[in-house]
Every structure is written in structure tokens, then in C-alpha cells.
Amino acid sequence: MPSTEQTVRGNPKAVFPPSTSGPAAGARPRRPGRAGPRTASARHRGPWVAWSLLTPAGLVMLAVTVAPIAFLVYASFTDYDQRSLFTGAFDVVGTRQYTDLLAQSEFWDALTRTVAFTAAMVAGSMAVGAGVAQLLTRLGAAMRMTVTIVLILAWAMPTVASSLVWKWLFQPGYGVVNWLLTQTGLFGDMTNTDWSNSAPLAYLSIWLLIVWQAVPFIALTLYAALSQMPSELQEAARLDGAGEWRLWWSVTLPFLRPTLTLVTLMSVIWDFNVFNQIWLISAGGPDSATTTLGVFAYQTAFVAFRVGQGAALSVVTTVMLLAVTALYIRRLLRSGEDL
């Protein structure tokens, strides 16, 4: 009787005998797509295991985020005030807090200042951040690492600590900035200049502080995007005779547009809600000149103890920022970019 090997070699159409690792002879073949009992059990158990693992984090988020927001919205429809803090008594007044808020000229003044100051801060931060990002692409490895470390250290400094140090730098009498400006002789003797008592100087000092704090994030984010840009694009533009400014405007800027839009949106949200820097440096003065919506909400809720109206102001601010975010997401969806 010929061996299996000889039979196979002699007959190309010969079929190999069933492997011992396959199903036994006469066994009913399993339908494709049907899982065994253990697989089906694991499939049903999988979602519950995932939800049970997410439950602790979900409970924490519910306690520290969802619950305060829900109470904030509810408080905006009440007359919660200083009396309520001691007695616990308050009444639901509907939308009266919102109508009273929109009828106040202080609210519209604070909104105008906030929008203008936010535009100035975002424009300054984006301009300086884009310049630093472009600079990082031209530095050597050692110098680039040094600049990156400096940016990260500036970014990691808490806003309260940096604001207090900044206020000390601009103090009259012994402020380092006043001393340096006096030494230059460009503005005369500025030793006793109080920056917080002058609206333009207060805005300037706060603007410099916020730009200094925002540049690290913007610069590092844009540098990460620039490092992903194909070098062939710039090389082709240079071969066509494009200069550096034309190269930036026609090649680099279109490539960075999605990242620039995202960073700009985040900067608008952060700068619109700035509070620590303004409160610690000027406390909203002089004569409410630097009172933005964040400072106005704090003064309303925790200085005048009109908690209900302060909550309404916070809700209005949140709705405005949500509207800006919705416009950005709509633009992304229309342009086909990934979220």
C-alpha cells in the first residue's frame, strides 16, 4: 500500500487526511458567528465590568462637577443671599435674577471690559506664542531643550504665586520694574509709581502677566504642530522664490490653522474667566476700571452676598462661552476636520 506522501505526490488532487487537531469525525460543525457558552458569558459580562471600573471616577465627577453645576443653576432662580446662609430660608423667584442682572449697567460695563481685555490678551498671547514656536524650530538641540524647560517652569507656576510675585515687581518704592524703568530714564522717575492705581498701567501689568503665563502652552503646542509639517512644502515654496514672510503666510499658517483655531478657542475660554490675576493685582480697581465679569461675579456673590444673582451671572457667562465653543465645533464639522 503506497504511503500518504507517495499518494499525494502522484495525485495533485489528493486530499490530506483530517488533522488530529481539527474536529472529530462525525462531529457537528459549529456555525460561524456563534460563540460558545463561555464566550457569550464574557460578552455579556464585559460592559458591566467596564462600567464598574468607571463607577468610582464617575462618582467623583458627579460629586465635584455635576452637583455644584446643578446647584449653581438652581440657585440662580432663587433669592439666596446672606440671610439664607444663616437661616437657610430662601424663595424661588424664577427668572427675576436674570432680568435684574441684564438691567444693570454695571453688568454691561463689565461685559464690555471683559470682551475687550480678552481680545487683547488672546491676540498678545497668540502672537508671542507663535513667535516662540517658530524660534524653537530654528534653535539647536541644547538651546531648544533649555528654552523648553524654562517655558514648562513658567507654565507650572501657580497663578496665585506668580500674581503675588508680579505685584511685588511693580510695587511703588521698591519694585524692581519701577527701578529698572527709572534707570533707563525713558519715563522719568517712576520709583513711586503705583501701577494698580492707574487704569492703563493696571491693565498693562495684568496683560503682561497673563501673556507671560499663556505663552508656554501656546508655544509648545504650536511647536509640536510645526514639527509635523512636511519639509517638502517649505522647500517647494522656497524654490518658487517665496520669502520668509510669504512662506509663513501661504504655507505655515494654512498648515497650522486647525491647531491655531483650537488654541485660540481655549485661550478665549481661559482669558474670559481670568480672576486671580486681576483680583490680586488691582482688586477690580481703580474705580472698577478693571472689573471684568469674573471679578463682578465674585463681588456680587461673596462681597455683597447676593448669591442668587452671582449664580445667574455665572450661568450667563457659561452660556456665552458655550456659544463660542458651539461655533468652533460647527466650523470643524463643516470643514471636515477631526474633533
C-alpha positions in Angstrom: 0.0 0.0 0.0 1.5 3.3 -1.0 2.3 5.8 1.7 0.4 9.0 2.1 3.4 11.0 0.8 3.6 9.0 -2.4 -0.1 9.2 -3.0 -0.1 13.0 -2.6 2.9 13.4 -4.9 1.3 11.2 -7.5 -2.1 12.8 -7.4 -2.2 16.6 -7.2 -5.9 16.4 -6.4 -5.4 14.2 -3.4 -6.9 15.4 -0.2 -4.9 15.3 3.1 -6.4 13.2 5.8 -8.2 15.1 8.6 -5.8 16.6 11.1 -5.9 15.3 14.6 -6.2 18.9 15.8 -9.4 19.6 13.9 -12.9 18.5 14.9 -13.6 14.8 15.4 -15.1 12.8 12.6 -18.8 13.0 12.6 -18.9 16.0 14.9 -21.4 18.6 14.1 -19.6 21.7 12.7 -20.1 24.9 14.6 -21.9 27.6 12.8 -19.7 30.7 12.0 -20.5 33.6 14.3 -22.0 31.6 17.1 -19.9 31.8 20.3 -19.6 29.1 22.8 -21.2 29.4 26.3 -18.1 30.9 27.9 -17.6 33.5 25.1 -21.2 34.6 25.3 -21.0 34.9 29.1 -17.8 37.0 28.8 -19.5 39.2 26.2 -22.5 39.9 28.4 -20.2 40.5 31.4 -17.8 42.9 29.5 -20.0 46.1 29.6 -20.8 45.6 33.3 -17.1 45.1 34.1 -16.3 48.3 32.2 -19.0 50.3 33.9 -18.0 49.0 37.3 -14.4 50.2 36.7 -15.6 53.6 35.6 -18.0 54.0 38.6 -15.5 55.4 41.1 -14.3 58.1 38.8 -17.9 58.8 37.7 -19.0 59.2 41.3 -16.1 61.7 41.9 -17.0 63.7 38.8 -20.6 63.7 39.9 -19.7 65.0 43.3 -17.2 67.7 42.3 -18.6 68.8 38.9 -22.2 67.9 38.1 -23.7 68.5 41.6 -22.1 72.0 42.0 -23.2 73.0 38.5 -26.8 71.8 39.2 -26.8 73.7 42.5 -25.5 76.8 40.7 -28.3 76.7 38.1 -30.9 76.1 40.8 -29.5 79.0 43.0 -29.8 81.3 40.0 -33.6 81.0 40.2 -33.7 81.9 43.9 -33.1 84.9 46.1 -30.3 83.1 48.0 -28.4 85.8 50.0 -26.6 86.5 53.3 -29.8 85.8 55.3 -30.1 82.4 53.7 -26.6 81.5 54.8 -27.6 81.7 58.4 -31.3 80.8 58.3 -31.4 78.5 55.3 -34.6 80.3 54.1 -34.9 81.4 50.5 -37.6 81.7 47.9 -37.7 80.6 44.2 -38.1 83.8 42.2 -37.9 82.4 38.7 -36.1 84.5 36.2 -36.0 87.7 38.2 -32.3 87.4 38.9 -31.6 87.3 35.2 -33.9 90.3 34.4 -32.3 92.3 37.2 -28.9 91.4 36.1 -29.5 92.4 32.4 -31.0 95.7 33.6 -27.8 96.7 35.5 -25.4 99.0 33.7 -22.5 97.5 35.8 -23.1 94.2 34.1 -22.8 95.6 30.6 -19.8 97.7 31.5 -18.1 94.6 32.9 -19.0 92.6 29.8 -17.5 95.3 27.5 -14.3 95.4 29.5 -14.1 91.6 29.5 -14.6 91.2 25.8 -12.0 94.0 25.0 -9.5 92.7 27.5 -9.9 89.1 26.4 -9.3 90.1 22.8 -6.1 92.0 23.8 -4.9 89.0 25.9 -5.6 86.4 23.3 -4.0 88.5 20.5 -0.9 89.1 22.5 -0.6 85.5 23.7 -1.0 84.1 20.2 1.4 86.5 18.6 4.2 85.9 21.2 3.5 82.2 21.4 3.6 81.7 17.6 6.9 83.7 17.5 8.4 81.5 20.3 7.2 78.3 18.5 8.9 79.5 15.3 12.0 80.3 17.2 12.1 76.7 18.7 12.3 75.3 15.2 15.5 77.2 14.4 17.4 76.5 17.7 19.9 73.8 18.2 19.0 70.8 20.3 20.7 72.0 23.6 19.2 75.5 23.3 15.8 74.2 22.4 15.8 72.0 25.4 16.8 74.9 27.6 14.0 77.1 26.3 11.5 74.3 26.6 12.4 73.7 30.3 12.1 77.4 31.0 8.7 77.5 29.3 7.5 74.5 31.3 8.7 76.0 34.6 6.8 79.3 33.8 3.7 77.3 32.9 3.8 75.2 36.0 3.9 78.1 38.4 0.6 78.6 40.2 -1.3 81.7 39.2 -1.6 82.9 42.8 2.1 82.7 43.5 3.0 84.3 40.1 0.5 87.1 40.7 1.9 87.9 44.1 5.4 88.0 42.8 4.3 90.1 39.8 2.6 92.6 42.2 5.8 92.8 44.1 7.8 93.5 41.0 5.5 96.5 40.2 5.3 97.8 43.8 5.9 101.6 44.3 9.1 102.4 46.3 10.9 99.1 46.0 9.5 97.4 42.9 12.2 96.0 40.5 10.3 97.1 37.4 10.0 100.7 38.7 13.7 100.8 39.5 14.7 99.5 36.0 12.4 101.9 34.2 13.8 104.8 36.3 17.4 103.7 35.4 16.6 103.9 31.7 15.4 107.5 32.0 12.8 107.0 29.3 9.8 107.8 31.5 11.5 109.9 34.2 11.4 108.9 37.9 9.0 106.0 38.3 10.2 104.9 41.7 6.9 105.7 43.5 4.5 104.9 40.6 1.6 102.8 41.8 0.5 100.7 38.8 -2.6 99.4 40.4 -4.0 103.0 41.0 -3.9 103.8 37.3 -6.3 102.1 34.9 -4.0 101.9 31.9 -1.0 100.8 33.9 -3.1 98.3 35.8 -4.3 96.8 32.5 -0.8 96.8 31.2 0.7 94.9 34.1 -2.1 92.4 34.2 -1.9 91.9 30.4 1.9 91.3 30.7 1.3 88.7 33.4 -1.4 86.8 31.6 0.6 86.8 28.3 3.6 85.5 30.2 1.6 82.7 31.7 -0.2 81.8 28.4 2.8 81.8 26.1 4.3 78.4 27.2 1.2 76.4 26.4 0.7 78.1 23.1 4.3 78.0 22.1 4.8 74.3 22.9 1.5 73.3 21.2 2.3 75.2 18.0 5.9 73.9 18.0 4.5 70.3 18.2 2.3 71.1 15.2 5.2 72.7 13.3 7.4 69.6 13.9 4.8 67.5 12.0 4.8 69.8 8.9 6.4 68.1 5.9 9.6 69.9 4.9 8.8 69.4 1.2 6.1 72.2 1.5 8.6 74.8 2.6 11.3 73.6 0.2 8.9 73.9 -2.7 7.9 77.4 -1.7 11.5 78.5 -1.4 12.2 77.1 -4.8 9.4 79.2 -6.2 11.1 82.3 -4.7 8.9 82.8 -1.6 10.5 84.8 1.2 10.1 84.1 4.9 7.0 86.2 5.5 5.4 84.7 2.3 6.4 81.3 3.4 4.8 81.8 6.8 1.6 83.3 5.4 1.0 80.9 2.5 2.4 77.6 3.7 2.9 77.5 7.5 -0.3 79.4 8.5 -2.7 77.2 6.5 -1.0 74.1 7.9 -1.4 75.4 11.5 -4.9 76.7 11.0 -6.7 73.8 12.9 -4.2 73.9 15.8 -4.4 77.7 15.9 -8.2 77.6 16.0 -8.2 75.2 18.8 -5.6 77.1 20.8 -7.4 80.3 20.2 -10.7 78.9 21.5 -9.0 77.6 24.6 -7.3 80.9 25.2 -10.6 82.7 24.8 -12.2 80.5 27.5 -9.3 80.9 29.9 -8.8 84.6 29.5 -12.6 85.3 29.6 -12.6 83.7 33.1 -9.5 85.4 34.4 -9.9 86.2 38.1 -6.9 85.5 40.3 -4.5 87.8 38.4 -6.9 90.8 38.3 -8.1 90.4 41.9 -4.7 90.0 43.4 -3.1 92.9 41.4 -5.8 95.5 41.3 -8.9 94.0 43.0 -11.0 95.4 40.2 -9.9 99.0 40.7 -9.2 101.8 40.4 -12.9 102.8 40.5 -14.0 99.4 38.9 -11.8 100.1 35.9 -10.5 96.5 35.8 -13.7 94.8 37.0 -14.4 92.1 34.5 -17.2 89.5 34.6 -15.2 87.2 36.9 -14.4 90.0 39.4 -18.0 91.3 39.1 -19.4 87.8 39.9 -17.1 87.5 42.9 -18.1 90.9 44.2 -21.8 90.1 43.7 -21.8 86.7 45.3 -19.2 86.9 48.0 -18.8 90.6 48.8 -22.4 91.8 48.5 -23.6 88.2 49.4 -26.2 88.2 46.6 -25.5 84.6 45.9 -28.6 84.1 43.6 -27.6 87.0 41.3 -24.0 85.9 41.3 -25.1 82.4 40.2 -27.2 83.9 37.5 -24.1 85.9 36.3 -22.1 82.7 36.2 -24.7 80.9 34.2 -24.8 83.8 31.7 -21.1 83.7 31.4 -21.1 79.9 30.8 -23.8 80.2 28.2 -21.7 82.7 26.3 -18.7 80.5 26.3 -20.7 77.5 25.2 -21.9 79.6 22.3 -18.3 80.3 21.3 -17.5 76.6 21.6 -20.5 75.6 19.5 -19.4 77.9 16.7 -16.0 76.3 16.8 -17.4 72.8 16.6 -19.8 73.8 13.8 -16.8 75.2 11.9 -14.9 72.0 12.4 -17.8 69.8 11.2 -18.2 72.0 8.1 -14.6 71.9 7.2 -14.3 68.1 7.8 -11.6 68.4 10.4 -11.4 65.8 13.3 -12.7 66.9 16.7 
